[in-house]
Amino acid sequence: MDLQKDPLHPELRETRQSAIDKLLSLFRDPGKLGKNIVHWQVLPPRPPLYGPWPERLDPSMMEILRNRGIEQLYSHQSEAICQSLDGKHVVVVTPTASGKTLCYNIPVLQRLYLNPEARALYIFPTKALSQDQMLELHSFSEKLERDIKVFTFDGDTPPNARRAIRNSGHIVVTNPDMLHSGILPHHTNWIKLFENLETIVIDEVHQYRGIFGSHMANVLRRLKRICDFYNVSPRYICCSATIANPKELVEELVGEQFTLVDKSGAPSGERHVLFYNPPVVNAELGIRASSIKAASRVAARLIVEGAQTIVFARSRKRVEVITTYLRRMMRRLREDASAIQGYRGGYLPLERREIERGVKSGTIRGVVSTNALELGIDIGQLEAAVLAGYPGTVSSTWQQGGRAGRRATTSLIVIVMNSSAIDQYLASHPGYFFSASPEHGIINPDNLFILTAHLKCGAFELPFSKDEKFGTLEIQPLLDYLDGERILRQKGGRYYYTSDRYPAEEVSLRTADPCNFVILDMDRNNNVLGEIDYASAPEMIHEEAVYLHQTRPYLIERLDWEGRKAYARLAELDYYTDAVTKRDIRVMSSNMEIGVPLNQEGSSDEERSEAAPDKNDIIEHLEHRKDVVLNTPGRDVDNVIYLHGDSPEPEVRFDRIATHTWGEVSVTTLVTKYKKIRFETHENVGFGEVHLPEQELQTEAYWISFEDWMEGHLASRGLNIGGAIRALSSALGSAAPLHVMCDPRDIRSVPMVKSPFVQKATIYLYDYYPGGIGISRKIFELRDSIWSSVLGMIEDCHCEKGCPSCVGPPVEVGSNGKQSALVLLRGVTKKTAISAGEPPE
């Protein structure tokens, strides 16, 4: 039997198809789930496309594949293996469950078969993926006559096993965190690996974007330095889900030229993608029924009908809330509530492994997850996927939806829209989603804070020479700075690490700050319940916050801010908490600027670009940010440096409507209070004060400033600038992620009726990471298409005065906030010609 052709026995496939047809009938019936389906897209099945066996493929490898039931290779597998065996760096970009694993396992195993001394390094973004790969590799390698040893090396690897792995592992399977802190700093213990390293495999490349990808690029720069030291030039094989710029992203990550393989030959079954929009419950305010409760009801119905279902939620808190709702529904229906489990970051590793096994074995009938299960962790193929809200990117949507169905059978994906502007835009413009190209993966490896941290790690591993580059950068100014701080010492044209601190320990690849908080269970001798990143701590674990873990509510009784510990106790509560945050922005520099002219015809945008700060500016900047650059926990931030001077005098321009700018900003954030939100009804049942220190973030931002005379222009029409700015800020924050591959939580929008820097009405959209990672710059570059989407989002919404689906409710933006926003928008997008002082029509 050809496993690639026939993943299910025909009788089983027929039974499963019958079950799927029964599920689809639920959504066709208006009396059941069908009344809220606003779009039903059927994606036709795709037949397989095969390619020839690569000429360089050893006959023994062909025999192994045939013994596993693989008589032919899909076209993308054939091409990828051929290119890799020819010595090219290869990146494979095909859909979920298309057989990408063979694209790297076959070339690696052939090299090991022909050269028993050869070594390979596999890098997966999570430990769970690393563990999964072990089973696949063992099943292949045991068929070979060679004794190929495959090991995982991660934080769970026992100390007594590590020496054996270093000395005898032919294939070492690891993750970026362990490569960063456990392998590269101790490369002299890994001589056998590095002296014989022939292949490096990097899977799930699309995950390496944003802060994680920026760190990963620097880890790979360090890996390349060590490979050069041992005089090896390994070949790279990378795999990615579909994104707009896979070749560009992987080349920026690795620093090599790649061959792209992106035409999938794998078959796919028929896919039904349903947009489920909860009904409007308050037409005047445009408020819809809860998407969380709707997703729970849809999932519960599917599970009761026998479909093993995965529900994806947008946050850890929503995972817990939906899991709670599902279990309650199961109990009411006298079903097994223990067959419903949550899955998210913050659970301990043993908990996650147990849940993965339960899903794969079928004992868990419903699993509610963050995007943690979006990756290729082997949990089998489920019957249905329910997405509680649009995941934020086209790529993530298809990754999550790909968890449902097998290659040759029908699958069901239900996207339950929430009230946000982005979800409602897609609900009314489904064609946009199905025709949209995937988003760009964006990284910024040269972020000063990230780069400086990895230079310290690199110097610990090997001294830097004076003229050495790190990636494409000349790094001597930064090395000189670290020398002046007595972290490095220059001697004989080389920079040596001299600090007594272990630098890799102070760098977290997943967050901008290494100082995570742990949550301790006071009822169980302060056992660790979970952990949370530094940036999220003020909102999630302030005193009196409700921390949800496996649906159980824990009340945070004490927060030790300096010690990074939160003390929690299990409590019987009928509410959860939601923090209220205040933000303030100060501009440090404006690097690029472009105006929006008054008249639609015969005019062109006026652009100004300032050079980036010179080396002296960088050093001055670092001098005042030692708390970040040196990664010294607990240091106060007292300085905000204006590289280009303090706030300028406002300049009134009568030849333009507004100005787009990209630059550097300092953001101060303060959590001031929290709201208590009752389960089920979602009503606000109380609030409390929060007393925590301000947090400062220096980052990059895009902002648009409207000329002062626009305020009078609006006033003459009975409109106001304040409502317009608040409305546009909300809509812009929703629309931007449609065009830039980022989670909506990667950016923040802040409206200011009178910005202190420009003395004008301004909307800021900033990267939610120290130093910025390129998101706001991409927004600046794509500003025209983004603002056009904002216009469509607001114009197409049927509400009269604003609602959560477009600009926010009138109570937040004012009774004429929506109309005020539309006047500004039509000017910015040049849909209406406006002249300074022009009387209203």
FENDA-V541329 format. One record per backbone hydrogen bond with DSSP energy under -1.0 kcal/mol. CO is the residue of the C=O (numbers start at 1). NH is the residue of the N-H. E is the energy in kcal/mol with one decimal. If there is no record, write none. Layout:
# FENDA-V541329
co:CO nh:NH e:E
co:CO nh:NH e:E
This chain:
# FENDA-V541329
co:2 nh:6 e:-2.7
co:9 nh:13 e:-2.8
co:10 nh:14 e:-2.4
co:11 nh:15 e:-2.1
co:12 nh:16 e:-2.7
co:13 nh:17 e:-2.6
co:14 nh:18 e:-1.9
co:15 nh:19 e:-1.8
co:16 nh:20 e:-2.3
co:17 nh:21 e:-2.5
co:18 nh:22 e:-1.7
co:19 nh:23 e:-1.8
co:20 nh:24 e:-2.6
co:21 nh:25 e:-1.6
co:23 nh:26 e:-1.0
co:25 nh:29 e:-1.0
co:26 nh:33 e:-1.9
co:29 nh:32 e:-2.1
co:29 nh:34 e:-2.3
co:34 nh:37 e:-1.6
co:36 nh:277 e:-2.8
co:39 nh:275 e:-2.7
co:41 nh:273 e:-3.0
co:43 nh:271 e:-2.4
co:46 nh:268 e:-1.9
co:49 nh:75 e:-2.8
co:54 nh:57 e:-1.6
co:58 nh:62 e:-1.7
co:59 nh:63 e:-2.2
co:60 nh:64 e:-1.9
co:61 nh:65 e:-2.2
co:62 nh:66 e:-2.3
co:63 nh:67 e:-2.3
co:64 nh:68 e:-1.2
co:65 nh:70 e:-2.7
co:66 nh:69 e:-1.8
co:69 nh:3 e:-1.0
co:73 nh:51 e:-2.5
co:74 nh:78 e:-2.6
co:75 nh:79 e:-2.4
co:76 nh:80 e:-2.4
co:77 nh:81 e:-2.6
co:78 nh:82 e:-2.2
co:79 nh:83 e:-2.7
co:80 nh:84 e:-2.4
co:81 nh:85 e:-2.7
co:82 nh:86 e:-1.2
co:83 nh:88 e:-2.3
co:84 nh:87 e:-1.9
co:89 nh:259 e:-3.0
co:90 nh:238 e:-3.2
co:91 nh:261 e:-2.6
co:92 nh:240 e:-2.6
co:100 nh:103 e:-1.0
co:101 nh:104 e:-1.2
co:101 nh:105 e:-2.5
co:102 nh:106 e:-1.8
co:104 nh:108 e:-1.9
co:105 nh:109 e:-2.8
co:106 nh:110 e:-2.4
co:107 nh:111 e:-2.1
co:108 nh:112 e:-2.1
co:109 nh:113 e:-2.4
co:110 nh:114 e:-2.4
co:111 nh:115 e:-1.7
co:115 nh:118 e:-2.1
co:119 nh:198 e:-2.6
co:119 nh:199 e:-1.2
co:120 nh:172 e:-2.3
co:121 nh:201 e:-2.9
co:122 nh:174 e:-3.0
co:123 nh:203 e:-2.0
co:126 nh:130 e:-1.5
co:127 nh:131 e:-2.4
co:128 nh:132 e:-2.1
co:129 nh:133 e:-2.0
co:130 nh:134 e:-1.1
co:132 nh:136 e:-1.1
co:133 nh:137 e:-2.5
co:134 nh:138 e:-2.7
co:135 nh:139 e:-2.1
co:136 nh:140 e:-1.5
co:137 nh:141 e:-3.2
co:138 nh:142 e:-2.1
co:140 nh:143 e:-1.5
co:141 nh:144 e:-1.1
co:146 nh:148 e:-1.4
co:149 nh:170 e:-1.7
co:149 nh:171 e:-2.1
co:151 nh:173 e:-3.2
co:154 nh:157 e:-1.8
co:158 nh:161 e:-1.5
co:161 nh:165 e:-1.8
co:162 nh:166 e:-2.4
co:163 nh:167 e:-2.1
co:164 nh:168 e:-2.6
co:165 nh:169 e:-1.9
co:170 nh:120 e:-2.5
co:171 nh:151 e:-2.5
co:172 nh:122 e:-2.8
co:173 nh:153 e:-2.9
co:174 nh:124 e:-2.4
co:175 nh:179 e:-2.4
co:176 nh:180 e:-2.5
co:177 nh:181 e:-2.2
co:178 nh:182 e:-2.7
co:178 nh:183 e:-1.2
co:179 nh:184 e:-2.4
co:184 nh:187 e:-1.4
co:186 nh:189 e:-2.2
co:187 nh:190 e:-1.5
co:190 nh:194 e:-2.5
co:191 nh:195 e:-2.9
co:196 nh:119 e:-2.2
co:198 nh:235 e:-3.0
co:199 nh:121 e:-2.4
co:200 nh:237 e:-2.3
co:201 nh:123 e:-2.9
co:202 nh:239 e:-2.0
co:204 nh:207 e:-2.1
co:205 nh:208 e:-2.0
co:207 nh:209 e:-1.9
co:209 nh:213 e:-1.5
co:210 nh:214 e:-2.2
co:211 nh:215 e:-2.1
co:212 nh:216 e:-2.7
co:213 nh:217 e:-2.4
co:214 nh:218 e:-1.1
co:215 nh:219 e:-2.1
co:216 nh:220 e:-2.5
co:217 nh:221 e:-1.6
co:218 nh:222 e:-1.9
co:219 nh:223 e:-2.3
co:220 nh:224 e:-2.4
co:221 nh:225 e:-1.9
co:222 nh:226 e:-1.8
co:223 nh:227 e:-2.3
co:224 nh:228 e:-2.5
co:225 nh:229 e:-2.0
co:226 nh:230 e:-1.8
co:227 nh:232 e:-2.4
co:228 nh:231 e:-1.2
co:235 nh:200 e:-2.8
co:236 nh:90 e:-2.3
co:237 nh:202 e:-2.1
co:238 nh:92 e:-3.1
co:239 nh:205 e:-3.1
co:240 nh:94 e:-1.0
co:245 nh:249 e:-2.8
co:246 nh:250 e:-2.6
co:247 nh:251 e:-2.2
co:248 nh:252 e:-1.8
co:249 nh:253 e:-2.2
co:250 nh:254 e:-2.7
co:251 nh:255 e:-2.1
co:259 nh:91 e:-2.5
co:261 nh:93 e:-2.9
co:265 nh:49 e:-2.9
co:268 nh:46 e:-2.4
co:270 nh:411 e:-2.2
co:271 nh:43 e:-3.2
co:272 nh:413 e:-2.8
co:273 nh:41 e:-2.8
co:274 nh:415 e:-3.1
co:275 nh:38 e:-2.5
co:275 nh:39 e:-1.1
co:276 nh:417 e:-2.7
co:279 nh:289 e:-2.7
co:282 nh:286 e:-1.4
co:282 nh:287 e:-1.8
co:287 nh:281 e:-2.8
co:287 nh:282 e:-1.8
co:290 nh:294 e:-2.0
co:291 nh:295 e:-2.8
co:292 nh:296 e:-1.9
co:293 nh:297 e:-2.4
co:294 nh:298 e:-2.6
co:295 nh:299 e:-2.6
co:296 nh:300 e:-2.7
co:297 nh:301 e:-2.3
co:298 nh:302 e:-2.1
co:299 nh:303 e:-2.6
co:300 nh:304 e:-2.6
co:301 nh:305 e:-1.7
co:302 nh:307 e:-2.6
co:303 nh:306 e:-1.8
co:308 nh:383 e:-1.5
co:308 nh:384 e:-1.6
co:309 nh:367 e:-1.9
co:310 nh:386 e:-2.9
co:311 nh:369 e:-3.2
co:312 nh:388 e:-3.0
co:315 nh:319 e:-1.9
co:316 nh:320 e:-1.9
co:317 nh:321 e:-2.3
co:318 nh:322 e:-2.9
co:319 nh:323 e:-2.3
co:320 nh:324 e:-2.2
co:321 nh:325 e:-2.4
co:322 nh:326 e:-2.9
co:323 nh:327 e:-2.4
co:324 nh:328 e:-2.1
co:325 nh:329 e:-2.5
co:326 nh:330 e:-2.5
co:327 nh:331 e:-2.3
co:328 nh:332 e:-2.3
co:329 nh:333 e:-1.8
co:330 nh:335 e:-3.7
co:331 nh:334 e:-1.5
co:336 nh:339 e:-1.3
co:337 nh:340 e:-1.6
co:339 nh:365 e:-1.2
co:339 nh:366 e:-2.0
co:341 nh:368 e:-2.6
co:343 nh:370 e:-1.4
co:344 nh:347 e:-1.3
co:348 nh:352 e:-1.9
co:349 nh:353 e:-2.5
co:350 nh:354 e:-2.0
co:351 nh:355 e:-2.0
co:352 nh:356 e:-2.6
co:353 nh:357 e:-2.3
co:354 nh:358 e:-2.1
co:355 nh:359 e:-2.4
co:356 nh:360 e:-2.3
co:357 nh:361 e:-2.5
co:358 nh:362 e:-1.3
co:358 nh:364 e:-1.9
co:365 nh:309 e:-2.3
co:366 nh:341 e:-2.2
co:367 nh:311 e:-2.9
co:368 nh:343 e:-2.2
co:369 nh:313 e:-2.8
co:370 nh:373 e:-1.2
co:371 nh:374 e:-1.6
co:377 nh:379 e:-1.1
co:382 nh:405 e:-3.4
co:383 nh:412 e:-1.0
co:384 nh:310 e:-2.0
co:385 nh:414 e:-2.8
co:386 nh:312 e:-2.6
co:387 nh:389 e:-1.9
co:387 nh:416 e:-2.8
co:393 nh:397 e:-1.9
co:394 nh:398 e:-2.1
co:395 nh:399 e:-2.1
co:396 nh:400 e:-2.9
co:397 nh:401 e:-2.8
co:398 nh:402 e:-1.8
co:400 nh:403 e:-1.6
co:401 nh:404 e:-1.8
co:403 nh:382 e:-1.8
co:411 nh:272 e:-2.4
co:412 nh:385 e:-2.0
co:413 nh:274 e:-3.0
co:414 nh:387 e:-3.2
co:415 nh:276 e:-2.7
co:416 nh:389 e:-1.3
co:420 nh:424 e:-2.3
co:421 nh:425 e:-2.2
co:422 nh:426 e:-1.8
co:423 nh:427 e:-2.2
co:424 nh:428 e:-1.8
co:425 nh:429 e:-1.2
co:429 nh:432 e:-1.5
co:430 nh:434 e:-2.1
co:431 nh:435 e:-1.6
co:432 nh:436 e:-1.2
co:439 nh:244 e:-2.8
co:440 nh:741 e:-1.0
co:442 nh:210 e:-3.2
co:444 nh:447 e:-1.8
co:447 nh:451 e:-3.5
co:448 nh:452 e:-2.5
co:449 nh:453 e:-1.6
co:450 nh:454 e:-1.9
co:451 nh:455 e:-2.0
co:452 nh:456 e:-1.7
co:453 nh:457 e:-1.5
co:454 nh:458 e:-3.1
co:455 nh:459 e:-2.5
co:456 nh:460 e:-1.8
co:457 nh:461 e:-1.5
co:458 nh:462 e:-2.8
co:464 nh:495 e:-3.3
co:465 nh:468 e:-1.4
co:470 nh:473 e:-1.2
co:473 nh:470 e:-1.5
co:475 nh:479 e:-2.5
co:476 nh:480 e:-3.1
co:477 nh:481 e:-1.8
co:478 nh:482 e:-2.5
co:479 nh:483 e:-2.1
co:480 nh:484 e:-2.4
co:481 nh:485 e:-1.4
co:482 nh:487 e:-2.5
co:482 nh:488 e:-1.5
co:483 nh:486 e:-1.6
co:487 nh:498 e:-2.8
co:487 nh:499 e:-1.3
co:489 nh:496 e:-2.8
co:491 nh:494 e:-1.1
co:493 nh:466 e:-2.1
co:494 nh:491 e:-3.0
co:495 nh:464 e:-1.6
co:496 nh:489 e:-2.4
co:502 nh:505 e:-1.1
co:503 nh:506 e:-1.4
co:504 nh:507 e:-1.2
co:514 nh:516 e:-1.4
co:517 nh:532 e:-2.6
co:518 nh:566 e:-2.5
co:519 nh:529 e:-3.5
co:519 nh:530 e:-1.2
co:520 nh:568 e:-3.1
co:521 nh:524 e:-1.4
co:521 nh:526 e:-1.6
co:524 nh:527 e:-1.2
co:527 nh:521 e:-3.0
co:530 nh:519 e:-3.0
co:532 nh:517 e:-3.3
co:533 nh:537 e:-1.1
co:536 nh:540 e:-2.0
co:537 nh:541 e:-2.7
co:542 nh:545 e:-2.2
co:545 nh:556 e:-2.8
co:547 nh:554 e:-2.5
co:549 nh:552 e:-2.0
co:552 nh:549 e:-2.3
co:553 nh:571 e:-2.5
co:554 nh:547 e:-3.3
co:555 nh:569 e:-1.8
co:556 nh:544 e:-3.3
co:558 nh:567 e:-3.3
co:559 nh:561 e:-1.1
co:560 nh:565 e:-2.0
co:564 nh:518 e:-1.9
co:565 nh:560 e:-3.4
co:566 nh:520 e:-3.3
co:567 nh:557 e:-2.4
co:567 nh:558 e:-1.5
co:568 nh:522 e:-3.2
co:569 nh:555 e:-2.8
co:571 nh:573 e:-1.0
co:574 nh:679 e:-2.3
co:576 nh:677 e:-3.6
co:578 nh:675 e:-3.1
co:580 nh:672 e:-1.9
co:580 nh:673 e:-1.1
co:582 nh:670 e:-2.5
co:584 nh:668 e:-2.5
co:586 nh:666 e:-3.2
co:588 nh:644 e:-1.4
co:589 nh:664 e:-2.1
co:591 nh:610 e:-3.8
co:592 nh:662 e:-2.6
co:593 nh:608 e:-3.8
co:594 nh:660 e:-3.4
co:596 nh:657 e:-3.0
co:598 nh:834 e:-1.2
co:606 nh:595 e:-2.6
co:608 nh:593 e:-3.7
co:614 nh:618 e:-2.0
co:615 nh:619 e:-2.4
co:616 nh:620 e:-2.6
co:617 nh:621 e:-2.9
co:618 nh:622 e:-2.7
co:619 nh:623 e:-2.5
co:620 nh:624 e:-1.4
co:622 nh:625 e:-1.5
co:625 nh:628 e:-1.3
co:625 nh:629 e:-2.5
co:626 nh:630 e:-2.5
co:632 nh:635 e:-1.3
co:642 nh:645 e:-1.7
co:655 nh:598 e:-1.4
co:657 nh:707 e:-2.6
co:658 nh:596 e:-2.9
co:659 nh:705 e:-2.3
co:660 nh:594 e:-2.7
co:661 nh:703 e:-2.7
co:662 nh:591 e:-1.9
co:662 nh:592 e:-2.2
co:663 nh:701 e:-2.6
co:664 nh:588 e:-2.9
co:664 nh:589 e:-1.8
co:665 nh:699 e:-2.4
co:666 nh:586 e:-2.5
co:667 nh:697 e:-2.8
co:668 nh:584 e:-2.2
co:669 nh:695 e:-2.5
co:670 nh:582 e:-3.0
co:672 nh:690 e:-2.3
co:673 nh:580 e:-3.2
co:674 nh:688 e:-1.9
co:675 nh:578 e:-2.2
co:676 nh:685 e:-2.9
co:677 nh:576 e:-2.7
co:678 nh:682 e:-2.1
co:679 nh:681 e:-2.5
co:683 nh:678 e:-2.7
co:686 nh:676 e:-2.9
co:688 nh:674 e:-2.3
co:695 nh:669 e:-2.8
co:697 nh:667 e:-3.6
co:698 nh:771 e:-4.4
co:699 nh:665 e:-2.8
co:700 nh:767 e:-2.4
co:701 nh:663 e:-2.3
co:702 nh:765 e:-2.8
co:703 nh:661 e:-2.6
co:704 nh:763 e:-2.1
co:705 nh:659 e:-2.1
co:707 nh:710 e:-1.9
co:708 nh:711 e:-1.7
co:709 nh:713 e:-2.0
co:710 nh:714 e:-2.4
co:711 nh:715 e:-2.5
co:712 nh:716 e:-2.3
co:714 nh:717 e:-1.6
co:714 nh:719 e:-2.6
co:715 nh:718 e:-2.0
co:720 nh:724 e:-1.4
co:721 nh:725 e:-2.6
co:722 nh:726 e:-2.2
co:723 nh:727 e:-2.4
co:724 nh:728 e:-2.7
co:725 nh:729 e:-2.3
co:726 nh:730 e:-1.7
co:727 nh:731 e:-2.1
co:728 nh:732 e:-3.0
co:729 nh:733 e:-2.0
co:730 nh:734 e:-1.0
co:731 nh:735 e:-2.3
co:732 nh:736 e:-2.5
co:735 nh:738 e:-1.6
co:736 nh:739 e:-1.8
co:736 nh:740 e:-1.6
co:740 nh:742 e:-2.2
co:743 nh:746 e:-3.0
co:746 nh:768 e:-2.9
co:748 nh:766 e:-2.4
co:750 nh:764 e:-2.7
co:752 nh:762 e:-3.1
co:755 nh:759 e:-2.7
co:760 nh:755 e:-2.8
co:761 nh:706 e:-2.8
co:762 nh:752 e:-2.9
co:763 nh:704 e:-1.8
co:764 nh:750 e:-2.5
co:765 nh:702 e:-2.8
co:766 nh:748 e:-1.7
co:769 nh:772 e:-1.7
co:774 nh:778 e:-1.8
co:775 nh:779 e:-2.2
co:776 nh:780 e:-2.2
co:777 nh:781 e:-2.2
co:778 nh:782 e:-2.1
co:782 nh:786 e:-2.2
co:783 nh:787 e:-2.8
co:784 nh:788 e:-1.8
co:785 nh:789 e:-1.8
co:786 nh:790 e:-2.1
co:787 nh:791 e:-2.2
co:788 nh:792 e:-2.3
co:789 nh:793 e:-2.6
co:790 nh:794 e:-2.1
co:791 nh:795 e:-3.0
co:792 nh:796 e:-2.0
co:803 nh:806 e:-1.9
co:803 nh:808 e:-3.1
co:809 nh:812 e:-2.1
co:809 nh:813 e:-1.8
co:810 nh:814 e:-2.6
co:814 nh:817 e:-1.3
co:816 nh:820 e:-2.4
co:817 nh:821 e:-2.3
co:818 nh:822 e:-2.0
co:819 nh:823 e:-1.6
co:820 nh:824 e:-1.7
co:821 nh:825 e:-2.8
co:822 nh:826 e:-2.5
co:823 nh:827 e:-1.2
co:824 nh:828 e:-2.6
co:825 nh:829 e:-2.8
co:826 nh:831 e:-2.0
co:826 nh:832 e:-2.1
co:835 nh:838 e:-2.3
